[in-house]
Amino acid sequence: MAARRALVVDDSKSARAFLTRILERYELAVDSVETAEQAIDYLTSQRPDVIFMDHLMPGMDGFQAVQSIKNNPRTATIPIMMYTSQEGELYLSQARALGAIGVLPKQIKHADVSKVLEQLHLLGEVTPEVELAGAEAEPVALDTVPPLDTTSERRGPMRPKAPPLPQDLRLVIEAMLAHHMLDVRRFIVENLENNADRIVSDVRLMVQDQTPPAADFPPREQPTDWRLWLAVAGLVAAFLFGLQWSKQRGDSDALSAQLEKTQQQLGETQQNLLALQPADAAAAAAAASAAASAPAPLNDVVAEPTAAGHAISMMEPVPFGETPLAGARLEHISGLLTRLATQGSRGVVQIRSIPGRFCTVTNAGGAPVLASDVLLYSKCEQAGNPRDDNGSASQRQSVAFANMVSTARQNSGGKIDVQISAGNSDEVVTPYPAVSDTLTAGEWNRVAAANNRVEVHWQPAH
């Protein structure tokens, strides 16, 4: 029988290794890649039985990868399970609408994986032939039970040397020991869980019974072991708090890294614009003039106290390939909405995503990527924006952004109206260079990066 195979797509090395160990315990051969583009290249020559797909990855994200795989007739029937820290009914419905069968959390349990594999009929079945041969035994059990050594067994000084066991009998004994150890491990785990439930129940009953004694009666003597139960309850609460803190710390670090990356890309874009050739001096002057009259950077406005009684306009560029209403833009807009709601402001916040027209080529996976800086502009396969050309609202905003806007509307009590719209590529803050035989893709894309932006306008109500 052909080996069942799974593909894990995640840019986190530790997350790939963790899920791989779980899947290998169910006798699945596991391949892993770091990006969605590598996964699409992999599927050109391989066909796994199931794909576990992360959502947030550099370049193409998980939703785009699912859509690309489902649009290809060769790979459309492969089941895809989203494996991500994203959660919520809205995210689950979007994932299923694109073709995913469900969503697994990053804090995954063995039982979750077992249910998914059972649903896909990928769980191995132990047959009598497998028990005799010992070839299909549980990998975890066989790793914990060393094979019988019939030639160099540890014997006491008075124990006679026994002849080696026959090969068939040795394999049968190894299989029996392996299954026995598996049953013992399951028994221990079940007993630990039962004891933990019993301890929690006893602590809860003890806390409920702690009522003050009546004035007419002497105080009742407390049990001698109440301090022990209280200590156990404290340890359990501290452990749960530590897990929650660790998860929040990881999410915070990821957001900080994404913000730092965006700021670095913005700085590189500004340096490239300043390094234009003398022949492009007129275009550079026009860009500087447009930048002087452009709205203020979004993060600068959020960092300063917002003048809720005055109209505000702000802007932030969006790196190529990223979702406009996500990442650093989401954090800054959330800070602005929170500040307005705290001040009790009333008015309309208009959020517009405006695409830049990038010079792109098609990679081996069929996805558009930025052309090389030295490539002539006339050699570009397309001048546009893949997210804008797609025309889907889900391509312009993340699930987290939609949830944030909904929460902001509720917290303001209807005082703040958030309107989201999309501009067109003709609305530029930096004019594109004139097309010529010597124009390069790098010169064009530096201007496109400045025009690919998100604008936020606050108009207070009078």
N, C-alpha and C positions, 0 to 999 in steps of 0.2 A: 504494500500500500504506500502511495506517495506521501511524503512527509507534509504535514500541515504547516503552513508558513504565515507569519504575520509581519507587517511592516510598521515600524514606529517612526513617526516624523515629529521631531522636537529639536529646537535649537539648544536646549539645556542638556549637557552631557549627563549630569546626575539623574535627571528625570528619565532619560532614555535607558540608563543602566538599571534604574529601579523597576520600571515597567518590564524590561527584558527579563530580569530575574523572575518576576512573577509569571510571565507567559511561559518561560522555559520549564517551570514546575508542572505545567499542564502539557508537556511534551510537544510544544510548538517550536519550530525553527524560526528564529527572529532575526530580521534584518532591520537596520536603523539608518536614517539619514538626518542631516541637520536642517535642511531647508525644503520648502515646497517644490522649488525648481529641481532639486536633486531627486525628490520623490517622483516627479513626472518623468524624468530621464530614466529612473529605475523601472517604471511601469512600461517602458517601451520594449523591454526584453524579459521582464519577470511579471508573474501574476500571483500575488499573495492571496490567501484566503480571507484576510481581514486587514484593515488599515486603521491604526490609531493615530489621529491627526491633532497636533497642537494648534492653537488659534493665533497667538501673537508670535510672529517670527519675522526676521528681517527679510525685506523683499516681498514676495507674495505671501499673504496671510492664509490662515487655515480655510476660511470661507471661500477665498478665490481658488485655492487648490481643490476643494471639494467640487466647486462648480466646473472647473476644468476637467476633472476626472469623470464626472457624471455626463459631461457633454461629449466625451469620446466614446463611441460605441464599443471599442475594445475593452475599456475599463469601467463602463457604466454599471455593470452588475456586481462589482467588488463592494462588499459592505464596508462603510466608513464609520468609525466611532470617534467623535470629538473627545480629546483628552486634554483638558485645560482647566485653569483656575476660574474661568468665566462661569457664571451661574445665573439662574433666574428663568422664569417661564418665557420671557421674551427671547432670551438667547436660545433656549431649547427649541422654540417654535421656528426661529430663523434657521437654526442648524438643520432641522428636519425639512424645512421648505427647500433647502438647497440639495437635499439628498442624503444627509447623515442619518444613521439609525438611532442615535442618541448621544448623550453627553456623559462622560465620566470625569469626576473631580481629580485634581492633582493629588489630594490626600486620599489615595485609592485604597480599597480593602480587597483582600483575596476573594471575599464573597461577591463583590461587584464584578470582578473579572470572571469568576466562575459562572455567574448568571448570564453575562454577555456571550461567553463561549458556548454555554448550553443553548442559548437562543439561536446561535449560528450553527449548532450541531458540530462543534469543533472539540468537544470534550472526548478524550480517549476512553475506551471501554476495556477493562481488564478481563480477559478471556482465560479459560483453563489452559490453553496452549501458552499464553503469555506467562502464567504462573509457573508452568513447568520449565519454560526456557529462561525465565528471569530477564528477558530482553526488554520487556515493556513495563517494568516495575517503576514505581514512583521515583523520580530522580532525587527528590529531597530525602526520601527514606534510604535509598541506596547510598547517598553521600554520607549519611550519618552512621551506617552500619558497615564496618570494614569487611571485606570478603574473607571467607574462611581460608586459613593457611594450613594446609594439610601436610606440608613438608617441614615447616619450622615452627610448630606449635610450642607454646610455653608449657612445659611439663615439670612436675615435681621430681625430686631425685629418686623417688621410689616408684614413679609411674612408668609402666612399660611403654615402649615406642609402638604406636599403632600404625598399621599400613595406611597409605593415602586413600582418601575416599574416592569412589568413582565420580567421573565428571557430572553425570546426570544427577546423582544423589546430592553432590555439592551444590549444584544450581538450585535444586528444589529447596534445600535447607536455607540458602541465601535468600530466596524469594519469600520463604516463610518468615525468616527473621525481619526482612524489610517490611512486610505487611504488619508484623507484630509491633515493630517500633512505630509505624504510622498510627496504629490503633492506640498505642500508649500515649503518643503525643496528643492525639485528638482528645483522649480521656483527660489528660492533664489540663489542656486548654479549657475544656468544658467545665471541669471542676473549679478552675480559677475564676472563670466568668460567673459561675453559680455562687461561689463564695463572695465575690465582689458585690453581686446583687444583694446577697443576704446582708452584708455589712452595711451597704447603703440603706437598706430597708430598716435595719436595726437602729442606725443613727437617726433616721427620720422619725421613727417611733419614739426614740429617746428624747429628741428635741420637743416633740409634741406633748410628751408627758411632763416636761419641766414647767409645772405651774406653781405659783407662790403658795406656801402653806397657809391655812386658815389661822386667824388670831387666837382662837380658843384651843388650838391643839399645838403641841410641840412640833418643831420642824422635823420633817421626815428625813431619816438618814439616807444620804445619797449612796448609790452603789459604789463599790470600791474601784470599779474599772471604767467609770465615765470619762476620766481623763484620757485613757487609751483610745476610746471610741472617738473622742473629740480630736485627738491627734491624727487618727486615721482619716477623718473627714477633712481636716485641714490639708493633709498631704494630697488627697484626691483633688480638692479644689485648686491647690497650687499647681498640680500637674496639668489640669485642664486649662488654667490661666496661662501657663507657659506655652502650651500648644497654640492657643489663640494668638498670643503675643508674637510667637515665631512666624505664624502665617502673615500677620499684619506687617511685620518687619520686612519679610520677603517682598510683599506687594509694594511697600514704600521704597525699597531699594530699586525695584524694577522701574518705578515711575521716575525716580531721581536719575537713573542711568539714561532713560529715554529723553528726559529734559536736557541733560548735559549733551547728549549726542545731537539734539536739534539745535542747541545754541552753538555748538562747534560747527555744524554745517552752515549755519547762518553767517558765522564769522568768516568761513572760507569763501562763501559766495561774495561777501562784501570785499574781501581782499582781491578776489578775481576781477571784480568790476573795476577796482582801482588800478589793476595791472593791465588795462586795455592798451593796445598799441596806439602810437600817435595818429595813425590813419583813422582810428575810431574816436578821436578826441571830441568830435561833435556829438557822437552818440553818448559818450561819457558825460559831457556837460548836460545833455538833455536828461540823462538818468539822475544826475545830482539834483537838477532842478525839480524833477518829479518827486524825488525822495524828500526834498525839503517841504513840498506841499502835501505829501502823503500823510495819512493818519498816523498817530503815535503808535509805537510798539505796544502790543497787548500786555506783555508782562510788566512794562514800566507803569502803565496806567493802573493795573491791579495792585502793584506794590505801593502806590501812593493813595492817600485817602480820596475816595471818589466824591466829586462834587455832584451830588444827586440832583441838584436843581438846574444844572446846565447840561446841554447836549454834549455828548462825547463820541469821538470816532477813533478807532484803534485798528491795528492790522498786525498780522504775523504771517511770515512765509511758511509754506508747507513743502518739505523735501519731496522729491520725485518718488512716487510709488507708495507714499504713506496716505492713510485715510485722513482727509482734511479735518474732520471734526472728531479728533481722537488725540491721544498722547498729550503733549505740552499744551496744545490749544484747549483741550478739554479742561485741564487743570486751571489755566488762566481764566477761561470763561466761567468755570465754577466759582473761582474766587471773586469775580466781578458780581455774579448773581447773589452770592452770599452777602457781600458787602452792601448791595442795594437793598436786599431784604432786611438786613439788620438795621439800616437807616430808615426803614419804613417808606422807601421811595415808591412812586407810582409812575408808570410809563411803559414804553415799548422798547425791547431789546431786539434789534434786527441783526441776524447772523447770516452772512453771505460767504459761500465758498466760490472762489473765482479761479478757474484753471489756467495754467500756463501752457503754451504750445511748445512741447519739447521735440527735439530732433532725436528720433528713436530708430532702432533696428530690431529685428526678431531673432531671439536666441534659439538654441537647439530644441528647447521645450515648447516653442511656438508662442512665447510670451514677449511683449515689447520691453526693451531695455534701452538705457541711454546709450547713444552712439559715442565712440571714442572721440576725445577732444580734437585729435588731429584729422579726423575724417572730414572731408569736404561736405558742406551743407547739401550740395546737389546730390550726394550719395545717400542721404537719409531716406529710409523707406516710408517714414510717416512723420508729419509735424503736427502733433496734437497731444492729448492727454488721455491715457487708457481709461482712467476712472470717469472722466467726463464723457468719453465716447460710449461707455457702457450704458449710461442713462439711468442707472438704478440708484434710488435714494440710499439703499443700504451700503453702496460703495463709497458714499461721501461721509457717513457718520457711523461710529461704532455703537455697539449695544450699550456700553457704559455711558456714552454721551446722551443717548435717548433716555436712559433711566435718570441721568442727572437733570435734564431739562424738565422731565415730568415732576421730579421731586421739588425743583425750584419753583415751579408754578404752584404747587400745593402749599409750600412754605410761605409764599408771599400772600396767600389768601386771595388770589386773583388781582392783586395790585400790579403785578409785573406780567406783561404779555411777551412771550418769546416767539419771534417769527423767524423761521429758517427758510432760506432760499438759495438758489444757485445762479451765479452770474455767468457771463460768457467770456471767451478768450479775447474778445476785442477790448475789454476793459483793462487797460494796462496802466501800471505806474512807471514802468521804464520802457521806452520805445524799443522795438526790435530793430536790429541792425539791417541796413539795406542788403538785399540778396545780391551777391556777386559771385564770380567764378572763384574768388579766393576766400570767401567766407567759410569758416570752419564750424563744425558742430559744437565745439567747446565755446566759441564766442556766442553762438545762438543760445545754447542751453544755460549760460550764465544769466542772460536776460530773462529766459523763461523761468528760472528758479526764483527770480525776484517777483515775477508776475503771478506765480502759483501761490496763492495766499488765501487767508481767511480774514474778512473784515467784520468788525462788530461796531454797531452804531446804537447809542443810548439816547432816546428822545423822551425827556420827562413830560409828564402830563401837567397842564396848567389849569 
